[in-house]
Amino acid sequence: MPEGVKLLFTTFLVAVYVGVLFARSKANNAGPKWLWRGGSNDLLRQLLFRSDGSLRKYTKLAIGVWFMFFLAVLWLVVPSSS
């Protein structure tokens, strides 16, 4: 994968994570129930949000860890083409 594409992915993930950091933890971040496949009983919604739609305690940290893991795999495992 060319290094320019890796830099593009890195820039995109950093921008998305900065947006996640600006999300208020107490607001209804989950959105309306109809957006989720299982409604309020959707598994992913229950992992990330409380029943009132506010973020769980470690959601922002977990998203950051996943992004860091993805970037580490992208830069350390995927070979660069010249």
PyMOL Python script that loads the backbone (N, CA, C, O; Angstrom):
from pymol import cmd

cmd.read_pdbstr("""\
ATOM      1  N   MET A   1       0.848  -1.166   0.000  1.00  0.00           N
ATOM      2  CA  MET A   1       0.000   0.000   0.000  1.00  0.00           C
ATOM      3  C   MET A   1       0.898   1.235   0.000  1.00  0.00           C
ATOM      4  O   MET A   1       1.830   1.317   0.801  1.00  0.00           O
ATOM      5  N   PRO A   2       0.635   2.186  -0.877  1.00  0.00           N
ATOM      6  CA  PRO A   2       1.459   3.397  -0.924  1.00  0.00           C
ATOM      7  C   PRO A   2       1.367   4.194   0.382  1.00  0.00           C
ATOM      8  O   PRO A   2       0.343   4.181   1.064  1.00  0.00           O
ATOM      9  N   GLU A   3       2.449   4.877   0.707  1.00  0.00           N
ATOM     10  CA  GLU A   3       2.471   5.643   1.958  1.00  0.00           C
ATOM     11  C   GLU A   3       1.490   6.803   1.935  1.00  0.00           C
ATOM     12  O   GLU A   3       1.015   7.223   2.991  1.00  0.00           O
ATOM     13  N   GLY A   4       1.179   7.326   0.770  1.00  0.00           N
ATOM     14  CA  GLY A   4       0.191   8.395   0.678  1.00  0.00           C
ATOM     15  C   GLY A   4      -1.187   7.935   1.135  1.00  0.00           C
ATOM     16  O   GLY A   4      -1.916   8.689   1.780  1.00  0.00           O
ATOM     17  N   VAL A   5      -1.542   6.697   0.802  1.00  0.00           N
ATOM     18  CA  VAL A   5      -2.831   6.139   1.236  1.00  0.00           C
ATOM     19  C   VAL A   5      -2.817   5.924   2.745  1.00  0.00           C
ATOM     20  O   VAL A   5      -3.816   6.175   3.419  1.00  0.00           O
ATOM     21  N   LYS A   6      -1.689   5.462   3.273  1.00  0.00           N
ATOM     22  CA  LYS A   6      -1.580   5.283   4.724  1.00  0.00           C
ATOM     23  C   LYS A   6      -1.723   6.623   5.444  1.00  0.00           C
ATOM     24  O   LYS A   6      -2.387   6.703   6.477  1.00  0.00           O
ATOM     25  N   LEU A   7      -1.111   7.663   4.911  1.00  0.00           N
ATOM     26  CA  LEU A   7      -1.237   8.989   5.509  1.00  0.00           C
ATOM     27  C   LEU A   7      -2.671   9.501   5.431  1.00  0.00           C
ATOM     28  O   LEU A   7      -3.146  10.162   6.354  1.00  0.00           O
ATOM     29  N   LEU A   8      -3.358   9.198   4.337  1.00  0.00           N
ATOM     30  CA  LEU A   8      -4.754   9.595   4.197  1.00  0.00           C
ATOM     31  C   LEU A   8      -5.623   8.906   5.247  1.00  0.00           C
ATOM     32  O   LEU A   8      -6.458   9.553   5.879  1.00  0.00           O
ATOM     33  N   PHE A   9      -5.433   7.587   5.440  1.00  0.00           N
ATOM     34  CA  PHE A   9      -6.168   6.854   6.474  1.00  0.00           C
ATOM     35  C   PHE A   9      -5.856   7.402   7.863  1.00  0.00           C
ATOM     36  O   PHE A   9      -6.756   7.544   8.691  1.00  0.00           O
ATOM     37  N   THR A  10      -4.608   7.706   8.118  1.00  0.00           N
ATOM     38  CA  THR A  10      -4.212   8.238   9.421  1.00  0.00           C
ATOM     39  C   THR A  10      -4.867   9.591   9.671  1.00  0.00           C
ATOM     40  O   THR A  10      -5.386   9.834  10.761  1.00  0.00           O
ATOM     41  N   THR A  11      -4.848  10.455   8.697  1.00  0.00           N
ATOM     42  CA  THR A  11      -5.470  11.770   8.833  1.00  0.00           C
ATOM     43  C   THR A  11      -6.971  11.638   9.063  1.00  0.00           C
ATOM     44  O   THR A  11      -7.534  12.340   9.903  1.00  0.00           O
ATOM     45  N   PHE A  12      -7.615  10.755   8.330  1.00  0.00           N
ATOM     46  CA  PHE A  12      -9.054  10.547   8.478  1.00  0.00           C
ATOM     47  C   PHE A  12      -9.398  10.038   9.878  1.00  0.00           C
ATOM     48  O   PHE A  12     -10.328  10.541  10.507  1.00  0.00           O
ATOM     49  N   LEU A  13      -8.650   9.039  10.371  1.00  0.00           N
ATOM     50  CA  LEU A  13      -8.932   8.490  11.694  1.00  0.00           C
ATOM     51  C   LEU A  13      -8.687   9.511  12.800  1.00  0.00           C
ATOM     52  O   LEU A  13      -9.442   9.562  13.771  1.00  0.00           O
ATOM     53  N   VAL A  14      -7.653  10.315  12.665  1.00  0.00           N
ATOM     54  CA  VAL A  14      -7.396  11.352  13.674  1.00  0.00           C
ATOM     55  C   VAL A  14      -8.527  12.376  13.659  1.00  0.00           C
ATOM     56  O   VAL A  14      -8.968  12.813  14.722  1.00  0.00           O
ATOM     57  N   ALA A  15      -9.004  12.764  12.487  1.00  0.00           N
ATOM     58  CA  ALA A  15     -10.102  13.729  12.397  1.00  0.00           C
ATOM     59  C   ALA A  15     -11.383  13.166  13.004  1.00  0.00           C
ATOM     60  O   ALA A  15     -12.093  13.877  13.715  1.00  0.00           O
ATOM     61  N   VAL A  16     -11.685  11.901  12.731  1.00  0.00           N
ATOM     62  CA  VAL A  16     -12.881  11.276  13.298  1.00  0.00           C
ATOM     63  C   VAL A  16     -12.760  11.188  14.811  1.00  0.00           C
ATOM     64  O   VAL A  16     -13.728  11.450  15.525  1.00  0.00           O
ATOM     65  N   TYR A  17     -11.584  10.822  15.308  1.00  0.00           N
ATOM     66  CA  TYR A  17     -11.420  10.694  16.752  1.00  0.00           C
ATOM     67  C   TYR A  17     -11.514  12.048  17.455  1.00  0.00           C
ATOM     68  O   TYR A  17     -12.055  12.128  18.558  1.00  0.00           O
ATOM     69  N   VAL A  18     -11.005  13.099  16.845  1.00  0.00           N
ATOM     70  CA  VAL A  18     -11.159  14.432  17.428  1.00  0.00           C
ATOM     71  C   VAL A  18     -12.646  14.783  17.497  1.00  0.00           C
ATOM     72  O   VAL A  18     -13.094  15.383  18.475  1.00  0.00           O
ATOM     73  N   GLY A  19     -13.406  14.419  16.480  1.00  0.00           N
ATOM     74  CA  GLY A  19     -14.855  14.626  16.517  1.00  0.00           C
ATOM     75  C   GLY A  19     -15.520  13.834  17.632  1.00  0.00           C
ATOM     76  O   GLY A  19     -16.437  14.329  18.288  1.00  0.00           O
ATOM     77  N   VAL A  20     -15.063  12.606  17.850  1.00  0.00           N
ATOM     78  CA  VAL A  20     -15.603  11.786  18.941  1.00  0.00           C
ATOM     79  C   VAL A  20     -15.282  12.423  20.286  1.00  0.00           C
ATOM     80  O   VAL A  20     -16.122  12.410  21.186  1.00  0.00           O
ATOM     81  N   LEU A  21     -14.100  12.973  20.440  1.00  0.00           N
ATOM     82  CA  LEU A  21     -13.716  13.601  21.707  1.00  0.00           C
ATOM     83  C   LEU A  21     -14.571  14.825  22.026  1.00  0.00           C
ATOM     84  O   LEU A  21     -14.768  15.147  23.198  1.00  0.00           O
ATOM     85  N   PHE A  22     -15.079  15.508  21.009  1.00  0.00           N
ATOM     86  CA  PHE A  22     -15.920  16.675  21.235  1.00  0.00           C
ATOM     87  C   PHE A  22     -17.367  16.310  21.562  1.00  0.00           C
ATOM     88  O   PHE A  22     -18.141  17.188  21.945  1.00  0.00           O
ATOM     89  N   ALA A  23     -17.752  15.043  21.423  1.00  0.00           N
ATOM     90  CA  ALA A  23     -19.119  14.627  21.742  1.00  0.00           C
ATOM     91  C   ALA A  23     -19.343  14.727  23.243  1.00  0.00           C
ATOM     92  O   ALA A  23     -18.512  14.283  24.035  1.00  0.00           O
ATOM     93  N   ARG A  24     -20.460  15.307  23.625  1.00  0.00           N
ATOM     94  CA  ARG A  24     -20.793  15.418  25.043  1.00  0.00           C
ATOM     95  C   ARG A  24     -21.246  14.064  25.568  1.00  0.00           C
ATOM     96  O   ARG A  24     -22.074  13.396  24.948  1.00  0.00           O
ATOM     97  N   SER A  25     -20.711  13.665  26.695  1.00  0.00           N
ATOM     98  CA  SER A  25     -21.014  12.344  27.247  1.00  0.00           C
ATOM     99  C   SER A  25     -22.437  12.230  27.769  1.00  0.00           C
ATOM    100  O   SER A  25     -23.004  11.137  27.754  1.00  0.00           O
ATOM    101  N   LYS A  26     -23.025  13.315  28.225  1.00  0.00           N
ATOM    102  CA  LYS A  26     -24.361  13.269  28.827  1.00  0.00           C
ATOM    103  C   LYS A  26     -25.481  13.452  27.804  1.00  0.00           C
ATOM    104  O   LYS A  26     -26.645  13.239  28.145  1.00  0.00           O
ATOM    105  N   ALA A  27     -25.176  13.835  26.574  1.00  0.00           N
ATOM    106  CA  ALA A  27     -26.203  14.072  25.562  1.00  0.00           C
ATOM    107  C   ALA A  27     -26.714  12.745  25.004  1.00  0.00           C
ATOM    108  O   ALA A  27     -26.119  11.693  25.237  1.00  0.00           O
ATOM    109  N   ASN A  28     -27.819  12.808  24.268  1.00  0.00           N
ATOM    110  CA  ASN A  28     -28.360  11.616  23.625  1.00  0.00           C
ATOM    111  C   ASN A  28     -27.589  11.384  22.333  1.00  0.00           C
ATOM    112  O   ASN A  28     -28.036  11.777  21.255  1.00  0.00           O
ATOM    113  N   ASN A  29     -26.441  10.751  22.444  1.00  0.00           N
ATOM    114  CA  ASN A  29     -25.578  10.510  21.294  1.00  0.00           C
ATOM    115  C   ASN A  29     -26.018   9.313  20.466  1.00  0.00           C
ATOM    116  O   ASN A  29     -25.571   9.163  19.328  1.00  0.00           O
ATOM    117  N   ALA A  30     -26.874   8.465  21.000  1.00  0.00           N
ATOM    118  CA  ALA A  30     -27.294   7.260  20.289  1.00  0.00           C
ATOM    119  C   ALA A  30     -28.280   7.579  19.176  1.00  0.00           C
ATOM    120  O   ALA A  30     -28.440   6.788  18.246  1.00  0.00           O
ATOM    121  N   GLY A  31     -28.935   8.717  19.256  1.00  0.00           N
ATOM    122  CA  GLY A  31     -29.923   9.060  18.248  1.00  0.00           C
ATOM    123  C   GLY A  31     -31.227   8.319  18.485  1.00  0.00           C
ATOM    124  O   GLY A  31     -31.382   7.635  19.497  1.00  0.00           O
ATOM    125  N   PRO A  32     -32.167   8.451  17.554  1.00  0.00           N
ATOM    126  CA  PRO A  32     -33.455   7.779  17.733  1.00  0.00           C
ATOM    127  C   PRO A  32     -33.314   6.258  17.620  1.00  0.00           C
ATOM    128  O   PRO A  32     -32.389   5.750  16.987  1.00  0.00           O
ATOM    129  N   LYS A  33     -34.234   5.560  18.236  1.00  0.00           N
ATOM    130  CA  LYS A  33     -34.172   4.086  18.267  1.00  0.00           C
ATOM    131  C   LYS A  33     -34.329   3.475  16.887  1.00  0.00           C
ATOM    132  O   LYS A  33     -33.807   2.389  16.639  1.00  0.00           O
ATOM    133  N   TRP A  34     -35.034   4.142  15.981  1.00  0.00           N
ATOM    134  CA  TRP A  34     -35.266   3.564  14.667  1.00  0.00           C
ATOM    135  C   TRP A  34     -33.999   3.500  13.819  1.00  0.00           C
ATOM    136  O   TRP A  34     -33.976   2.785  12.816  1.00  0.00           O
ATOM    137  N   LEU A  35     -32.941   4.228  14.193  1.00  0.00           N
ATOM    138  CA  LEU A  35     -31.685   4.150  13.455  1.00  0.00           C
ATOM    139  C   LEU A  35     -30.950   2.836  13.683  1.00  0.00           C
ATOM    140  O   LEU A  35     -30.113   2.442  12.871  1.00  0.00           O
ATOM    141  N   TRP A  36     -31.254   2.164  14.771  1.00  0.00           N
ATOM    142  CA  TRP A  36     -30.576   0.930  15.131  1.00  0.00           C
ATOM    143  C   TRP A  36     -31.405  -0.256  14.670  1.00  0.00           C
ATOM    144  O   TRP A  36     -32.632  -0.238  14.772  1.00  0.00           O
ATOM    145  N   ARG A  37     -30.744  -1.281  14.166  1.00  0.00           N
ATOM    146  CA  ARG A  37     -31.435  -2.449  13.635  1.00  0.00           C
ATOM    147  C   ARG A  37     -32.321  -3.103  14.681  1.00  0.00           C
ATOM    148  O   ARG A  37     -33.448  -3.493  14.375  1.00  0.00           O
ATOM    149  N   GLY A  38     -31.837  -3.229  15.905  1.00  0.00           N
ATOM    150  CA  GLY A  38     -32.614  -3.857  16.970  1.00  0.00           C
ATOM    151  C   GLY A  38     -33.339  -2.863  17.856  1.00  0.00           C
ATOM    152  O   GLY A  38     -33.832  -3.237  18.921  1.00  0.00           O
ATOM    153  N   GLY A  39     -33.416  -1.608  17.444  1.00  0.00           N
ATOM    154  CA  GLY A  39     -34.059  -0.592  18.269  1.00  0.00           C
ATOM    155  C   GLY A  39     -33.236  -0.337  19.520  1.00  0.00           C
ATOM    156  O   GLY A  39     -32.009  -0.255  19.460  1.00  0.00           O
ATOM    157  N   SER A  40     -33.913  -0.213  20.650  1.00  0.00           N
ATOM    158  CA  SER A  40     -33.189   0.035  21.901  1.00  0.00           C
ATOM    159  C   SER A  40     -32.526  -1.234  22.432  1.00  0.00           C
ATOM    160  O   SER A  40     -31.721  -1.162  23.361  1.00  0.00           O
ATOM    161  N   ASN A  41     -32.848  -2.394  21.859  1.00  0.00           N
ATOM    162  CA  ASN A  41     -32.255  -3.663  22.291  1.00  0.00           C
ATOM    163  C   ASN A  41     -31.070  -4.088  21.432  1.00  0.00           C
ATOM    164  O   ASN A  41     -30.571  -5.203  21.583  1.00  0.00           O
ATOM    165  N   ASP A  42     -30.613  -3.220  20.536  1.00  0.00           N
ATOM    166  CA  ASP A  42     -29.492  -3.549  19.667  1.00  0.00           C
ATOM    167  C   ASP A  42     -28.220  -3.757  20.500  1.00  0.00           C
ATOM    168  O   ASP A  42     -27.926  -2.971  21.400  1.00  0.00           O
ATOM    169  N   LEU A  43     -27.472  -4.822  20.193  1.00  0.00           N
ATOM    170  CA  LEU A  43     -26.297  -5.186  20.982  1.00  0.00           C
ATOM    171  C   LEU A  43     -25.223  -4.094  20.959  1.00  0.00           C
ATOM    172  O   LEU A  43     -24.680  -3.740  22.005  1.00  0.00           O
ATOM    173  N   LEU A  44     -24.916  -3.561  19.782  1.00  0.00           N
ATOM    174  CA  LEU A  44     -23.893  -2.520  19.682  1.00  0.00           C
ATOM    175  C   LEU A  44     -24.323  -1.249  20.429  1.00  0.00           C
ATOM    176  O   LEU A  44     -23.515  -0.602  21.094  1.00  0.00           O
ATOM    177  N   ARG A  45     -25.598  -0.911  20.307  1.00  0.00           N
ATOM    178  CA  ARG A  45     -26.103   0.261  21.042  1.00  0.00           C
ATOM    179  C   ARG A  45     -25.969   0.066  22.547  1.00  0.00           C
ATOM    180  O   ARG A  45     -25.611   1.003  23.260  1.00  0.00           O
ATOM    181  N   GLN A  46     -26.250  -1.129  23.035  1.00  0.00           N
ATOM    182  CA  GLN A  46     -26.138  -1.399  24.465  1.00  0.00           C
ATOM    183  C   GLN A  46     -24.690  -1.387  24.939  1.00  0.00           C
ATOM    184  O   GLN A  46     -24.422  -1.039  26.089  1.00  0.00           O
ATOM    185  N   LEU A  47     -23.739  -1.767  24.060  1.00  0.00           N
ATOM    186  CA  LEU A  47     -22.327  -1.736  24.434  1.00  0.00           C
ATOM    187  C   LEU A  47     -21.784  -0.314  24.529  1.00  0.00           C
ATOM    188  O   LEU A  47     -20.974  -0.018  25.407  1.00  0.00           O
ATOM    189  N   LEU A  48     -22.225   0.565  23.634  1.00  0.00           N
ATOM    190  CA  LEU A  48     -21.677   1.914  23.563  1.00  0.00           C
ATOM    191  C   LEU A  48     -22.449   2.942  24.387  1.00  0.00           C
ATOM    192  O   LEU A  48     -21.859   3.889  24.908  1.00  0.00           O
ATOM    193  N   PHE A  49     -23.766   2.758  24.507  1.00  0.00           N
ATOM    194  CA  PHE A  49     -24.612   3.768  25.117  1.00  0.00           C
ATOM    195  C   PHE A  49     -25.442   3.181  26.252  1.00  0.00           C
ATOM    196  O   PHE A  49     -25.720   1.982  26.287  1.00  0.00           O
ATOM    197  N   ARG A  50     -25.829   4.053  27.177  1.00  0.00           N
ATOM    198  CA  ARG A  50     -26.774   3.668  28.221  1.00  0.00           C
ATOM    199  C   ARG A  50     -28.178   3.692  27.637  1.00  0.00           C
ATOM    200  O   ARG A  50     -28.365   4.082  26.485  1.00  0.00           O
ATOM    201  N   SER A  51     -29.161   3.280  28.420  1.00  0.00           N
ATOM    202  CA  SER A  51     -30.538   3.228  27.914  1.00  0.00           C
ATOM    203  C   SER A  51     -31.084   4.611  27.563  1.00  0.00           C
ATOM    204  O   SER A  51     -31.976   4.714  26.721  1.00  0.00           O
ATOM    205  N   ASP A  52     -30.572   5.681  28.189  1.00  0.00           N
ATOM    206  CA  ASP A  52     -31.033   7.033  27.857  1.00  0.00           C
ATOM    207  C   ASP A  52     -30.283   7.647  26.673  1.00  0.00           C
ATOM    208  O   ASP A  52     -30.566   8.785  26.297  1.00  0.00           O
ATOM    209  N   GLY A  53     -29.340   6.922  26.084  1.00  0.00           N
ATOM    210  CA  GLY A  53     -28.620   7.397  24.907  1.00  0.00           C
ATOM    211  C   GLY A  53     -27.302   8.071  25.207  1.00  0.00           C
ATOM    212  O   GLY A  53     -26.584   8.439  24.278  1.00  0.00           O
ATOM    213  N   SER A  54     -26.954   8.247  26.474  1.00  0.00           N
ATOM    214  CA  SER A  54     -25.671   8.872  26.806  1.00  0.00           C
ATOM    215  C   SER A  54     -24.547   7.840  26.692  1.00  0.00           C
ATOM    216  O   SER A  54     -24.770   6.636  26.821  1.00  0.00           O
ATOM    217  N   LEU A  55     -23.340   8.342  26.448  1.00  0.00           N
ATOM    218  CA  LEU A  55     -22.195   7.445  26.273  1.00  0.00           C
ATOM    219  C   LEU A  55     -21.844   6.738  27.578  1.00  0.00           C
ATOM    220  O   LEU A  55     -21.983   7.305  28.662  1.00  0.00           O
ATOM    221  N   ARG A  56     -21.390   5.502  27.459  1.00  0.00           N
ATOM    222  CA  ARG A  56     -20.892   4.807  28.637  1.00  0.00           C
ATOM    223  C   ARG A  56     -19.549   5.409  29.042  1.00  0.00           C
ATOM    224  O   ARG A  56     -18.976   6.212  28.305  1.00  0.00           O
ATOM    225  N   LYS A  57     -19.058   5.025  30.197  1.00  0.00           N
ATOM    226  CA  LYS A  57     -17.893   5.678  30.798  1.00  0.00           C
ATOM    227  C   LYS A  57     -16.640   5.589  29.925  1.00  0.00           C
ATOM    228  O   LYS A  57     -15.931   6.584  29.768  1.00  0.00           O
ATOM    229  N   TYR A  58     -16.360   4.439  29.365  1.00  0.00           N
ATOM    230  CA  TYR A  58     -15.098   4.235  28.638  1.00  0.00           C
ATOM    231  C   TYR A  58     -15.277   4.138  27.125  1.00  0.00           C
ATOM    232  O   TYR A  58     -14.406   3.597  26.443  1.00  0.00           O
ATOM    233  N   THR A  59     -16.368   4.640  26.592  1.00  0.00           N
ATOM    234  CA  THR A  59     -16.616   4.534  25.149  1.00  0.00           C
ATOM    235  C   THR A  59     -15.583   5.314  24.340  1.00  0.00           C
ATOM    236  O   THR A  59     -15.052   4.795  23.358  1.00  0.00           O
ATOM    237  N   LYS A  60     -15.294   6.544  24.736  1.00  0.00           N
ATOM    238  CA  LYS A  60     -14.329   7.361  23.991  1.00  0.00           C
ATOM    239  C   LYS A  60     -12.939   6.731  24.038  1.00  0.00           C
ATOM    240  O   LYS A  60     -12.231   6.705  23.032  1.00  0.00           O
ATOM    241  N   LEU A  61     -12.556   6.232  25.191  1.00  0.00           N
ATOM    242  CA  LEU A  61     -11.259   5.572  25.328  1.00  0.00           C
ATOM    243  C   LEU A  61     -11.192   4.318  24.458  1.00  0.00           C
ATOM    244  O   LEU A  61     -10.181   4.071  23.801  1.00  0.00           O
ATOM    245  N   ALA A  62     -12.264   3.529  24.451  1.00  0.00           N
ATOM    246  CA  ALA A  62     -12.283   2.304  23.655  1.00  0.00           C
ATOM    247  C   ALA A  62     -12.186   2.614  22.159  1.00  0.00           C
ATOM    248  O   ALA A  62     -11.490   1.912  21.425  1.00  0.00           O
ATOM    249  N   ILE A  63     -12.872   3.650  21.710  1.00  0.00           N
ATOM    250  CA  ILE A  63     -12.777   4.039  20.295  1.00  0.00           C
ATOM    251  C   ILE A  63     -11.353   4.462  19.962  1.00  0.00           C
ATOM    252  O   ILE A  63     -10.837   4.116  18.899  1.00  0.00           O
ATOM    253  N   GLY A  64     -10.718   5.200  20.853  1.00  0.00           N
ATOM    254  CA  GLY A  64      -9.328   5.605  20.642  1.00  0.00           C
ATOM    255  C   GLY A  64      -8.381   4.420  20.578  1.00  0.00           C
ATOM    256  O   GLY A  64      -7.467   4.401  19.753  1.00  0.00           O
ATOM    257  N   VAL A  65      -8.587   3.434  21.439  1.00  0.00           N
ATOM    258  CA  VAL A  65      -7.738   2.238  21.432  1.00  0.00           C
ATOM    259  C   VAL A  65      -7.919   1.465  20.134  1.00  0.00           C
ATOM    260  O   VAL A  65      -6.939   0.986  19.564  1.00  0.00           O
ATOM    261  N   TRP A  66      -9.168   1.333  19.649  1.00  0.00           N
ATOM    262  CA  TRP A  66      -9.399   0.643  18.376  1.00  0.00           C
ATOM    263  C   TRP A  66      -8.722   1.376  17.224  1.00  0.00           C
ATOM    264  O   TRP A  66      -8.121   0.747  16.353  1.00  0.00           O
ATOM    265  N   PHE A  67      -8.817   2.711  17.217  1.00  0.00           N
ATOM    266  CA  PHE A  67      -8.179   3.478  16.153  1.00  0.00           C
ATOM    267  C   PHE A  67      -6.660   3.326  16.208  1.00  0.00           C
ATOM    268  O   PHE A  67      -6.018   3.183  15.167  1.00  0.00           O
ATOM    269  N   MET A  68      -6.081   3.356  17.397  1.00  0.00           N
ATOM    270  CA  MET A  68      -4.625   3.176  17.538  1.00  0.00           C
ATOM    271  C   MET A  68      -4.208   1.779  17.065  1.00  0.00           C
ATOM    272  O   MET A  68      -3.187   1.629  16.394  1.00  0.00           O
ATOM    273  N   PHE A  69      -4.990   0.771  17.409  1.00  0.00           N
ATOM    274  CA  PHE A  69      -4.702  -0.596  16.967  1.00  0.00           C
ATOM    275  C   PHE A  69      -4.742  -0.674  15.443  1.00  0.00           C
ATOM    276  O   PHE A  69      -3.852  -1.264  14.830  1.00  0.00           O
ATOM    277  N   PHE A  70      -5.765  -0.084  14.831  1.00  0.00           N
ATOM    278  CA  PHE A  70      -5.888  -0.105  13.377  1.00  0.00           C
ATOM    279  C   PHE A  70      -4.701   0.600  12.720  1.00  0.00           C
ATOM    280  O   PHE A  70      -4.153   0.115  11.729  1.00  0.00           O
ATOM    281  N   LEU A  71      -4.309   1.743  13.278  1.00  0.00           N
ATOM    282  CA  LEU A  71      -3.172   2.463  12.708  1.00  0.00           C
ATOM    283  C   LEU A  71      -1.867   1.693  12.893  1.00  0.00           C
ATOM    284  O   LEU A  71      -1.011   1.714  12.009  1.00  0.00           O
ATOM    285  N   ALA A  72      -1.702   1.017  14.026  1.00  0.00           N
ATOM    286  CA  ALA A  72      -0.490   0.209  14.238  1.00  0.00           C
ATOM    287  C   ALA A  72      -0.423  -0.924  13.223  1.00  0.00           C
ATOM    288  O   ALA A  72       0.638  -1.193  12.660  1.00  0.00           O
ATOM    289  N   VAL A  73      -1.538  -1.580  12.990  1.00  0.00           N
ATOM    290  CA  VAL A  73      -1.569  -2.652  11.990  1.00  0.00           C
ATOM    291  C   VAL A  73      -1.285  -2.076  10.608  1.00  0.00           C
ATOM    292  O   VAL A  73      -0.533  -2.660   9.828  1.00  0.00           O
ATOM    293  N   LEU A  74      -1.882  -0.944  10.313  1.00  0.00           N
ATOM    294  CA  LEU A  74      -1.698  -0.318   9.002  1.00  0.00           C
ATOM    295  C   LEU A  74      -0.240   0.038   8.749  1.00  0.00           C
ATOM    296  O   LEU A  74       0.278  -0.209   7.660  1.00  0.00           O
ATOM    297  N   TRP A  75       0.427   0.617   9.747  1.00  0.00           N
ATOM    298  CA  TRP A  75       1.799   1.084   9.551  1.00  0.00           C
ATOM    299  C   TRP A  75       2.855   0.006   9.789  1.00  0.00           C
ATOM    300  O   TRP A  75       3.928   0.061   9.187  1.00  0.00           O
ATOM    301  N   LEU A  76       2.577  -0.974  10.653  1.00  0.00           N
ATOM    302  CA  LEU A  76       3.595  -1.969  10.993  1.00  0.00           C
ATOM    303  C   LEU A  76       3.453  -3.297  10.253  1.00  0.00           C
ATOM    304  O   LEU A  76       4.450  -3.981  10.023  1.00  0.00           O
ATOM    305  N   VAL A  77       2.248  -3.665   9.883  1.00  0.00           N
ATOM    306  CA  VAL A  77       2.022  -4.983   9.275  1.00  0.00           C
ATOM    307  C   VAL A  77       1.855  -4.902   7.764  1.00  0.00           C
ATOM    308  O   VAL A  77       2.420  -5.714   7.030  1.00  0.00           O
ATOM    309  N   VAL A  78       1.081  -3.925   7.297  1.00  0.00           N
ATOM    310  CA  VAL A  78       0.821  -3.812   5.866  1.00  0.00           C
ATOM    311  C   VAL A  78       2.085  -3.288   5.184  1.00  0.00           C
ATOM    312  O   VAL A  78       2.591  -2.224   5.542  1.00  0.00           O
ATOM    313  N   PRO A  79       2.592  -4.032   4.206  1.00  0.00           N
ATOM    314  CA  PRO A  79       3.835  -3.579   3.547  1.00  0.00           C
ATOM    315  C   PRO A  79       3.613  -2.345   2.685  1.00  0.00           C
ATOM    316  O   PRO A  79       2.555  -2.180   2.078  1.00  0.00           O
ATOM    317  N   SER A  80       4.611  -1.493   2.638  1.00  0.00           N
ATOM    318  CA  SER A  80       4.566  -0.288   1.808  1.00  0.00           C
ATOM    319  C   SER A  80       5.149  -0.590   0.439  1.00  0.00           C
ATOM    320  O   SER A  80       6.154  -1.288   0.305  1.00  0.00           O
ATOM    321  N   SER A  81       4.487  -0.045  -0.572  1.00  0.00           N
ATOM    322  CA  SER A  81       5.026  -0.202  -1.927  1.00  0.00           C
ATOM    323  C   SER A  81       5.718   1.082  -2.341  1.00  0.00           C
ATOM    324  O   SER A  81       5.270   2.177  -1.999  1.00  0.00           O
ATOM    325  N   SER A  82       6.786   0.949  -3.062  1.00  0.00           N
ATOM    326  CA  SER A  82       7.558   2.124  -3.485  1.00  0.00           C
ATOM    327  C   SER A  82       7.154   2.583  -4.854  1.00  0.00           C
ATOM    328  O   SER A  82       7.703   3.559  -5.365  1.00  0.00           O
TER     329      SER A  82
END
""", "prot")
cmd.dss("prot")
cmd.show_as("cartoon", "prot")
cmd.util.cbc("prot")
cmd.orient("prot")
